[in-house]
Amino acid sequence: MTETRTLRTDTTGRYLVERGPADAPFLVGFHGYGQNAEVLLEALRRIPGAEGWTLVSVQALHPFYNRSQSVVASWMTSQDREAAIADNLAYVTRVIAALRAEGRSGKLVLAGFSQGAAMAWRTAAALPCDGLLTLGGDLPKDVAEAVTALPPILMGRGEGDPLYSAEQFAKDLATLEQRGLHPEVCRFEGGHEWGDAFIEAAGRFLERIRLG
């Protein structure tokens, strides 16, 4: 009889930091499946006012080569899912602790795109933060079933997004509303992407968090 066993082991995570002013708040982001930290950082830079934030792009722990032989990464698969969720949360917790250990105590906003949206939701549910941006990715069931409080939220979806359906988006919004959470919503013309309208909405959202 074959037994499936798991064993915890150390691994090395990679994240990019683009420092803002000395008193800058933190914008910590999580990329989508098959992307990397550089791709996500480029998106964060596009947000109006981003130069006033310390931008942090966290790369998933599972790298692989795509068809063009670029190194990209994935947050998790269905295999050993619960263990992967715990590993990812522990990893992100250590990233944020390392940032705080540098002596900066500014506000913290989390941002996630596509598969990285689930990472942002889970982190916001587990750690204190001041805001949450999600784009093109659904609300994880484990968060939906347990969450009772979250910071201010901006949720975005391109009207032509083939990966995050309008039905799932509406279901996620209804779930949050049932729990007394009222996210700001940005629907825009476009697909599975950082659309210009969402970028602009994110800039306004971050400015309200920064000044609030």
Backbone as JSON, one array per atom type, in Angstrom:
{
  "sequence": "MTETRTLRTDTTGRYLVERGPADAPFLVGFHGYGQNAEVLLEALRRIPGAEGWTLVSVQALHPFYNRSQSVVASWMTSQDREAAIADNLAYVTRVIAALRAEGRSGKLVLAGFSQGAAMAWRTAAALPCDGLLTLGGDLPKDVAEAVTALPPILMGRGEGDPLYSAEQFAKDLATLEQRGLHPEVCRFEGGHEWGDAFIEAAGRFLERIRLG",
  "N": [[0.84, -1.19, 0.0], [0.57, 2.18, -0.88], [1.73, 5.03, 0.77], [1.01, 8.44, 1.23], [3.07, 10.97, 2.13], [4.08, 14.0, 3.75], [6.6, 16.5, 4.21], [7.92, 19.15, 5.95], [10.07, 21.75, 4.79], [12.79, 24.04, 4.5], [12.81, 26.81, 2.22], [13.79, 29.2, -0.3], [12.6, 32.42, -0.72], [11.78, 35.07, -3.03], [11.72, 38.54, -3.47], [10.93, 41.82, -4.67], [11.92, 45.14, -3.94], [11.08, 48.46, -4.1], [12.03, 51.38, -3.01], [10.21, 53.99, -1.47], [9.69, 57.41, -0.32], [11.07, 58.3, 2.94], [9.04, 58.11, 4.86], [7.17, 56.55, 3.63], [4.19, 54.66, 2.91], [3.5, 51.09, 2.6], [3.04, 49.19, -0.35], [2.23, 46.1, -1.1], [2.5, 43.51, -3.34], [1.11, 40.71, -5.26], [1.73, 38.5, -7.83], [0.2, 37.06, -10.84], [-0.59, 33.68, -12.0], [2.07, 32.09, -13.73], [3.49, 34.39, -14.05], [5.92, 36.8, -12.86], [7.87, 38.47, -10.26], [8.88, 40.81, -11.39], [7.09, 41.48, -13.46], [4.75, 42.07, -12.03], [5.65, 44.24, -10.5], [6.02, 46.18, -12.47], [3.35, 46.7, -13.13], [2.4, 47.78, -10.7], [3.88, 50.13, -10.61], [2.58, 51.67, -12.48], [0.39, 52.77, -11.26], [-1.18, 55.76, -10.39], [0.55, 58.04, -8.32], [2.16, 56.12, -7.21], [4.85, 56.49, -6.78], [5.07, 57.58, -4.3], [4.94, 55.56, -2.54], [6.39, 52.68, -0.9], [7.15, 50.13, -2.93], [6.5, 46.71, -3.14], [7.08, 43.64, -4.53], [6.15, 40.43, -4.45], [7.41, 37.29, -5.16], [6.09, 34.15, -6.13], [6.6, 30.92, -4.6], [7.12, 28.79, -6.26], [8.85, 28.35, -8.88], [9.1, 28.13, -12.51], [9.91, 27.35, -15.95], [8.56, 29.17, -18.65], [7.11, 28.91, -21.99], [8.76, 30.51, -23.5], [11.08, 30.29, -22.18], [11.48, 31.98, -20.08], [11.77, 32.7, -16.58], [9.14, 32.05, -14.52], [6.4, 31.89, -12.15], [4.32, 30.04, -9.8], [1.71, 30.16, -7.38], [0.42, 28.0, -6.12], [-0.93, 24.65, -6.43], [-3.6, 22.25, -6.82], [-2.65, 20.1, -5.44], [-1.77, 19.0, -2.25], [-2.96, 21.23, -1.07], [-3.81, 22.62, 1.32], [-1.5, 22.63, 2.85], [0.13, 24.16, 1.19], [-1.16, 26.64, 1.27], [-0.71, 27.35, 3.95], [2.11, 27.45, 3.92], [2.53, 29.55, 2.11], [1.33, 31.73, 3.45], [2.97, 31.85, 5.71], [5.38, 32.52, 4.52], [4.8, 35.08, 3.33], [4.19, 36.48, 5.65], [6.72, 36.56, 6.82], [8.07, 38.1, 4.95], [6.78, 40.61, 5.25], [7.38, 41.09, 7.93], [10.15, 41.35, 7.72], [10.34, 43.7, 6.24], [9.21, 45.52, 8.06], [11.1, 45.33, 10.04], [13.11, 46.92, 9.18], [12.64, 49.35, 10.2], [10.58, 50.89, 9.29], [7.31, 52.04, 9.58], [5.01, 52.52, 8.18], [1.68, 52.66, 6.66], [0.02, 49.71, 5.37], [-0.85, 48.25, 2.37], [-2.33, 45.68, 0.47], [-2.04, 43.99, -2.67], [-3.37, 42.07, -5.3], [-3.22, 40.13, -8.28], [-5.1, 38.1, -10.46], [-4.22, 34.76, -9.95], [-2.72, 35.63, -7.83], [-4.51, 37.25, -6.48], [-5.94, 35.65, -4.7], [-3.93, 35.15, -2.88], [-3.6, 37.7, -1.83], [-6.13, 38.13, -0.65], [-6.09, 36.11, 1.33], [-3.91, 36.88, 2.88], [-4.73, 39.39, 3.81], [-6.83, 38.61, 5.4], [-5.49, 37.35, 7.41], [-3.47, 38.94, 8.49], [-2.81, 42.16, 10.02], [-3.74, 44.97, 8.11], [-4.12, 47.86, 5.96], [-5.55, 48.23, 3.65], [-6.9, 46.71, 0.65], [-6.4, 45.54, -2.56], [-7.82, 43.88, -5.28], [-7.7, 42.12, -8.35], [-9.09, 40.57, -11.13], [-9.32, 38.02, -9.99], [-10.74, 35.47, -7.93], [-12.59, 35.4, -4.79], [-11.26, 33.45, -2.31], [-12.59, 30.31, -1.18], [-11.99, 29.48, 1.42], [-11.45, 31.87, 2.72], [-13.85, 33.24, 2.33], [-15.6, 31.73, 3.86], [-14.79, 32.15, 6.46], [-14.1, 34.8, 7.06], [-14.59, 37.77, 8.91], [-13.97, 40.39, 9.18], [-12.41, 42.93, 7.29], [-10.02, 45.18, 5.78], [-10.59, 48.37, 4.04], [-11.62, 47.77, 0.66], [-10.83, 47.39, -2.79], [-12.16, 46.05, -5.63], [-11.58, 44.64, -8.81], [-12.55, 43.99, -12.23], [-12.18, 43.05, -15.59], [-14.52, 43.5, -18.18], [-14.48, 41.68, -20.24], [-13.1, 39.5, -19.27], [-11.95, 36.26, -19.46], [-11.24, 34.45, -17.52], [-12.04, 35.13, -14.97], [-15.11, 35.06, -14.23], [-18.15, 36.97, -14.9], [-20.25, 36.02, -13.4], [-18.99, 34.74, -11.22], [-17.72, 36.93, -10.1], [-19.94, 38.49, -9.32], [-21.02, 36.72, -7.45], [-18.97, 36.67, -5.52], [-19.05, 39.33, -4.64], [-21.62, 39.38, -3.53], [-21.29, 37.56, -1.44], [-19.47, 38.93, 0.21], [-21.01, 41.17, 0.84], [-23.03, 39.97, 2.34], [-21.64, 39.47, 4.62], [-21.35, 41.89, 5.71], [-19.49, 43.51, 4.48], [-18.4, 45.98, 2.26], [-17.16, 46.38, -0.58], [-15.39, 48.64, -2.76], [-15.98, 48.86, -6.23], [-14.64, 48.22, -9.44], [-15.42, 47.99, -12.64], [-14.35, 47.42, -15.93], [-13.71, 48.13, -19.42], [-12.19, 45.58, -21.09], [-9.92, 42.78, -20.68], [-8.38, 40.06, -19.05], [-6.44, 41.64, -17.29], [-4.39, 44.48, -16.26], [-6.23, 46.94, -16.5], [-6.58, 50.32, -17.75], [-8.57, 51.87, -16.51], [-8.89, 50.56, -14.07], [-6.35, 50.94, -13.0], [-6.36, 53.72, -12.63], [-8.46, 53.92, -10.75], [-7.3, 52.51, -8.67], [-5.24, 54.25, -7.98], [-6.69, 56.42, -6.89], [-7.9, 55.1, -4.75], [-5.68, 54.29, -3.2], [-4.68, 56.79, -2.47], [-6.7, 57.75, -0.8], [-6.44, 55.89, 1.29], [-3.84, 56.5, 2.12], [-4.11, 59.1, 3.11], [-6.03, 58.82, 4.99]],
  "CA": [[0.0, 0.0, 0.0], [1.34, 3.41, -0.97], [1.38, 6.11, 1.69], [1.42, 9.8, 0.86], [3.61, 11.69, 3.29], [4.64, 15.32, 3.48], [7.67, 16.9, 5.12], [8.22, 20.58, 5.84], [11.47, 22.05, 4.53], [13.06, 25.45, 4.2], [13.07, 27.2, 0.84], [14.16, 30.62, -0.38], [11.68, 33.26, -1.46], [12.37, 36.22, -3.74], [10.81, 39.67, -3.6], [11.55, 43.06, -5.11], [11.54, 46.31, -3.14], [11.4, 49.76, -4.69], [11.79, 52.24, -1.87], [9.64, 55.31, -1.6], [10.23, 58.33, 0.68], [11.37, 57.71, 4.25], [7.8, 57.86, 5.59], [6.23, 55.98, 2.66], [3.47, 53.42, 3.22], [3.89, 49.92, 1.8], [2.12, 48.51, -1.25], [2.81, 44.77, -1.27], [1.7, 42.88, -4.38], [1.26, 39.29, -5.59], [1.51, 38.34, -9.27], [-0.65, 35.97, -11.29], [0.04, 32.42, -12.43], [2.91, 32.21, -14.9], [4.16, 35.69, -14.08], [6.99, 36.89, -11.87], [7.85, 39.7, -9.48], [9.15, 41.96, -12.26], [5.86, 41.82, -14.16], [3.84, 42.71, -11.09], [6.2, 45.54, -10.13], [5.71, 47.1, -13.57], [1.95, 47.09, -12.98], [2.28, 48.66, -9.54], [4.46, 51.42, -10.96], [1.64, 52.41, -13.31], [-0.66, 53.37, -10.44], [-0.89, 57.16, -10.06], [0.99, 58.25, -6.95], [2.95, 54.98, -6.71], [6.19, 56.94, -6.37], [5.01, 57.95, -2.89], [4.83, 54.33, -1.76], [7.41, 51.64, -1.07], [6.51, 49.05, -3.69], [7.07, 45.4, -2.86], [6.5, 42.62, -5.39], [6.53, 39.14, -3.88], [7.34, 36.21, -6.15], [5.63, 32.87, -5.6], [7.68, 30.0, -4.22], [7.23, 27.65, -7.17], [9.25, 28.84, -10.21], [9.22, 27.2, -13.64], [10.16, 28.01, -17.22], [7.45, 29.19, -19.6], [7.49, 28.46, -23.33], [9.87, 31.34, -24.01], [12.2, 30.01, -21.28], [11.57, 32.95, -18.99], [11.43, 32.13, -15.28], [7.9, 32.55, -13.96], [6.12, 31.15, -10.92], [2.95, 29.73, -9.41], [1.53, 30.17, -5.93], [0.05, 26.69, -5.61], [-1.8, 23.81, -7.24], [-4.56, 21.54, -5.96], [-1.94, 19.09, -4.66], [-1.35, 19.45, -0.91], [-3.43, 22.62, -1.09], [-3.83, 23.25, 2.64], [-0.1, 22.87, 3.24], [0.64, 25.27, 0.38], [-1.73, 27.87, 1.81], [0.03, 27.65, 5.18], [3.46, 27.83, 3.54], [2.49, 30.88, 1.49], [1.07, 32.73, 4.49], [4.18, 31.98, 6.53], [6.34, 33.24, 3.67], [4.43, 36.5, 3.23], [4.34, 37.05, 6.99], [8.14, 36.83, 7.02], [8.42, 39.24, 4.09], [6.3, 41.84, 5.87], [8.17, 41.3, 9.15], [11.47, 41.84, 7.31], [10.17, 45.11, 5.88], [9.0, 46.28, 9.29], [12.34, 45.3, 10.83], [13.98, 47.99, 8.7], [12.32, 50.56, 10.93], [9.48, 51.63, 8.66], [6.04, 51.66, 10.22], [3.93, 53.1, 7.41], [0.5, 51.85, 6.37], [0.25, 48.55, 4.51], [-1.93, 47.85, 1.46], [-2.02, 44.47, -0.28], [-2.6, 43.99, -4.01], [-3.21, 40.78, -5.95], [-3.78, 39.96, -9.62], [-5.34, 36.74, -10.92], [-3.94, 33.81, -8.88], [-2.22, 36.4, -6.7], [-5.61, 37.84, -5.73], [-6.21, 34.75, -3.58], [-2.88, 35.38, -1.9], [-3.9, 38.97, -1.18], [-7.27, 37.91, 0.24], [-5.71, 35.31, 2.49], [-3.02, 37.67, 3.73], [-5.53, 40.43, 4.46], [-7.64, 37.96, 6.44], [-4.63, 36.8, 8.45], [-2.55, 39.92, 9.04], [-3.33, 43.53, 10.03], [-3.36, 45.81, 6.99], [-4.94, 49.07, 5.86], [-6.3, 48.24, 2.41], [-6.78, 45.51, -0.17], [-6.75, 45.65, -3.99], [-7.82, 42.6, -5.99], [-8.04, 42.28, -9.76], [-9.1, 39.39, -11.97], [-9.18, 36.78, -9.22], [-11.91, 35.3, -7.06], [-12.5, 35.32, -3.34], [-11.08, 32.03, -1.96], [-13.64, 29.76, -0.35], [-11.57, 29.43, 2.82], [-11.61, 33.22, 3.27], [-15.28, 33.55, 2.3], [-16.3, 31.01, 4.93], [-14.31, 32.48, 7.8], [-13.77, 36.2, 7.29], [-15.59, 38.62, 9.58], [-13.54, 41.79, 9.07], [-11.34, 43.21, 6.36], [-9.83, 46.62, 5.59], [-11.22, 48.84, 2.8], [-11.32, 46.88, -0.47], [-11.15, 47.73, -4.17], [-12.18, 44.85, -6.46], [-11.68, 44.98, -10.22], [-12.73, 42.93, -13.23], [-12.42, 43.44, -16.97], [-15.8, 42.95, -18.63], [-14.22, 40.56, -21.14], [-12.17, 38.56, -18.63], [-12.41, 34.87, -19.62], [-10.79, 33.62, -16.4], [-12.8, 35.51, -13.76], [-16.4, 35.31, -14.88], [-19.06, 37.94, -14.3], [-21.05, 35.3, -12.41], [-18.18, 34.56, -10.02], [-17.52, 38.26, -9.53], [-21.18, 38.84, -8.62], [-21.12, 35.84, -6.28], [-18.01, 37.15, -4.51], [-19.58, 40.58, -4.08], [-22.76, 39.04, -2.69], [-20.76, 36.93, -0.22], [-18.92, 39.98, 1.05], [-22.13, 41.98, 1.33], [-23.69, 39.2, 3.39], [-20.8, 39.56, 5.82], [-21.28, 43.29, 6.12], [-18.35, 44.15, 3.84], [-18.9, 46.71, 1.1], [-16.0, 46.8, -1.36], [-15.49, 49.5, -3.94], [-15.94, 48.0, -7.41], [-14.24, 48.83, -10.71], [-15.59, 47.19, -13.86], [-13.77, 48.2, -17.02], [-13.62, 47.49, -20.72], [-10.9, 44.89, -21.2], [-9.92, 41.38, -20.33], [-7.65, 39.63, -17.86], [-5.33, 42.59, -17.42], [-4.41, 45.71, -15.48], [-6.83, 47.94, -17.35], [-6.3, 51.7, -17.38], [-9.58, 52.35, -15.57], [-8.58, 50.03, -12.75], [-5.13, 51.62, -12.55], [-6.77, 55.03, -12.13], [-9.23, 53.7, -9.53], [-6.35, 52.11, -7.64], [-4.55, 55.46, -7.53], [-7.58, 57.16, -6.0], [-8.08, 54.28, -3.56], [-4.46, 54.37, -2.38], [-4.57, 58.13, -1.92], [-7.61, 57.82, 0.35], [-5.82, 55.14, 2.39], [-2.66, 57.22, 2.61], [-4.53, 60.31, 3.83], [-7.07, 58.5, 5.99]],
  "C": [[0.88, 1.25, 0.0], [0.83, 4.45, 0.01], [1.86, 7.44, 1.12], [1.86, 10.53, 2.12], [4.11, 13.06, 2.85], [5.67, 15.66, 4.56], [7.97, 18.37, 4.9], [9.72, 20.77, 5.65], [11.63, 23.53, 4.25], [13.23, 25.65, 2.71], [13.35, 28.69, 0.83], [13.16, 31.36, -1.26], [12.39, 34.48, -2.02], [11.32, 37.32, -3.82], [11.59, 40.93, -3.95], [11.03, 44.22, -4.28], [12.01, 47.56, -3.87], [11.02, 50.82, -3.65], [11.17, 53.58, -2.27], [10.3, 56.26, -0.6], [10.36, 57.66, 2.05], [10.1, 57.34, 5.02], [6.75, 57.17, 4.72], [5.48, 54.78, 3.23], [3.91, 52.32, 2.27], [2.73, 49.47, 0.91], [2.77, 47.19, -1.62], [1.91, 43.98, -2.23], [2.09, 41.44, -4.68], [0.84, 39.07, -7.04], [0.59, 37.16, -9.58], [0.15, 34.73, -11.69], [0.86, 32.66, -13.7], [3.52, 33.58, -15.09], [5.3, 35.66, -13.07], [6.95, 38.26, -11.19], [8.08, 40.94, -10.34], [7.89, 42.43, -12.98], [4.9, 42.56, -13.24], [4.35, 44.1, -10.7], [5.92, 46.58, -11.22], [4.27, 47.59, -13.47], [1.77, 48.05, -11.81], [2.82, 50.05, -9.84], [3.51, 52.3, -11.76], [0.58, 53.15, -12.51], [-0.29, 54.82, -10.13], [-0.54, 57.33, -8.58], [1.86, 57.14, -6.39], [4.33, 55.4, -6.23], [6.23, 57.36, -4.9], [4.9, 56.75, -1.97], [6.11, 53.5, -1.89], [6.72, 50.44, -1.71], [7.25, 47.74, -3.43], [6.34, 44.37, -3.71], [7.03, 41.26, -4.95], [6.37, 38.06, -4.95], [6.95, 34.9, -5.48], [6.8, 31.89, -5.46], [7.93, 28.87, -5.21], [7.56, 28.12, -8.59], [9.25, 27.73, -11.25], [9.51, 28.02, -14.89], [8.88, 28.02, -18.06], [7.97, 28.82, -20.99], [8.63, 29.28, -23.94], [11.12, 31.22, -23.14], [12.47, 31.13, -20.28], [11.18, 32.26, -17.68], [10.19, 32.83, -14.74], [7.56, 31.67, -12.76], [4.63, 30.96, -10.71], [2.86, 29.72, -7.89], [1.21, 28.78, -5.39], [-0.73, 25.94, -6.68], [-2.8, 23.15, -6.28], [-3.88, 20.48, -5.09], [-1.45, 19.68, -3.35], [-1.73, 20.92, -0.7], [-3.35, 23.29, 0.28], [-2.41, 23.55, 3.13], [0.47, 24.05, 2.46], [0.1, 26.61, 0.87], [-0.96, 28.29, 3.06], [1.45, 28.11, 4.86], [3.49, 29.25, 2.97], [2.25, 31.98, 2.52], [2.28, 32.93, 5.38], [5.24, 32.78, 5.79], [6.03, 34.73, 3.62], [4.54, 37.19, 4.59], [5.8, 37.41, 7.25], [8.61, 38.0, 6.15], [8.01, 40.54, 4.77], [7.07, 42.13, 7.16], [9.55, 41.84, 8.81], [11.4, 43.31, 6.91], [10.01, 45.98, 7.12], [10.29, 46.36, 10.11], [13.33, 46.37, 10.37], [13.64, 49.34, 9.33], [11.21, 51.4, 10.33], [8.15, 51.12, 9.19], [4.84, 52.22, 9.47], [2.77, 52.14, 7.2], [0.84, 50.75, 5.36], [-1.01, 48.27, 3.69], [-1.44, 46.64, 0.66], [-2.71, 44.52, -1.64], [-2.35, 42.64, -4.66], [-3.9, 40.74, -7.3], [-3.93, 38.48, -9.94], [-5.1, 35.74, -9.78], [-3.42, 34.53, -7.64], [-3.3, 37.1, -5.9], [-5.96, 36.96, -4.52], [-5.18, 34.93, -2.48], [-3.14, 36.67, -1.13], [-5.07, 38.83, -0.22], [-6.85, 37.18, 1.51], [-4.8, 36.09, 3.44], [-3.79, 38.73, 4.49], [-6.39, 39.86, 5.58], [-6.8, 37.52, 7.63], [-3.79, 37.84, 9.17], [-3.18, 41.32, 9.05], [-2.83, 44.29, 8.79], [-4.4, 46.91, 6.83], [-5.77, 49.14, 4.59], [-6.0, 47.01, 1.6], [-7.27, 45.81, -1.58], [-6.75, 44.26, -4.59], [-8.32, 42.82, -7.41], [-8.0, 40.92, -10.46], [-8.93, 38.07, -11.26], [-10.26, 36.67, -8.18], [-11.55, 35.26, -5.59], [-12.36, 33.86, -2.95], [-12.17, 31.55, -1.0], [-13.26, 29.77, 1.12], [-11.66, 30.8, 3.48], [-13.09, 33.55, 3.37], [-16.02, 32.92, 3.48], [-15.94, 31.5, 6.33], [-14.19, 33.97, 8.09], [-14.93, 36.94, 7.95], [-15.23, 40.1, 9.47], [-12.38, 41.88, 8.09], [-11.17, 44.72, 6.26], [-10.62, 47.09, 4.37], [-10.71, 48.06, 1.59], [-11.69, 47.57, -1.79], [-11.05, 46.44, -4.98], [-12.37, 45.25, -7.92], [-11.86, 43.76, -11.1], [-12.91, 43.56, -14.6], [-13.68, 42.76, -17.48], [-15.62, 41.76, -19.58], [-13.29, 39.51, -20.57], [-12.69, 37.14, -18.76], [-12.08, 33.99, -18.43], [-11.53, 33.91, -15.1], [-14.17, 35.97, -14.26], [-17.22, 36.37, -14.15], [-19.89, 37.28, -13.21], [-20.27, 35.11, -11.11], [-17.94, 35.88, -9.32], [-18.76, 38.68, -8.73], [-21.36, 38.0, -7.36], [-20.19, 36.3, -5.17], [-18.51, 38.42, -3.85], [-20.74, 40.3, -3.13], [-22.3, 38.42, -1.37], [-20.22, 37.98, 0.74], [-20.02, 40.85, 1.65], [-22.85, 41.26, 2.47], [-22.92, 39.25, 4.71], [-20.58, 41.0, 6.27], [-20.11, 44.05, 5.54], [-18.79, 44.76, 2.52], [-17.73, 47.24, 0.26], [-16.36, 47.83, -2.43], [-15.26, 48.6, -5.16], [-15.52, 48.8, -8.63], [-14.41, 47.8, -11.82], [-15.09, 48.03, -15.03], [-13.78, 47.4, -18.32], [-12.23, 46.87, -20.86], [-11.04, 43.46, -20.75], [-9.21, 41.1, -19.03], [-6.36, 40.43, -17.81], [-5.48, 43.73, -16.41], [-4.93, 46.82, -16.39], [-6.59, 49.36, -16.84], [-7.3, 52.23, -16.35], [-9.32, 51.82, -14.16], [-7.34, 50.7, -12.18], [-5.49, 52.99, -11.95], [-7.55, 54.9, -10.82], [-8.32, 53.31, -8.38], [-5.6, 53.31, -7.09], [-5.4, 56.26, -6.56], [-7.78, 56.43, -4.68], [-6.87, 54.41, -2.63], [-4.3, 55.76, -1.75], [-5.5, 58.29, -0.72], [-7.04, 57.06, 1.54], [-4.66, 55.92, 2.99], [-3.06, 58.41, 3.47], [-5.48, 60.01, 4.98], [-6.51, 58.28, 7.38]]
}
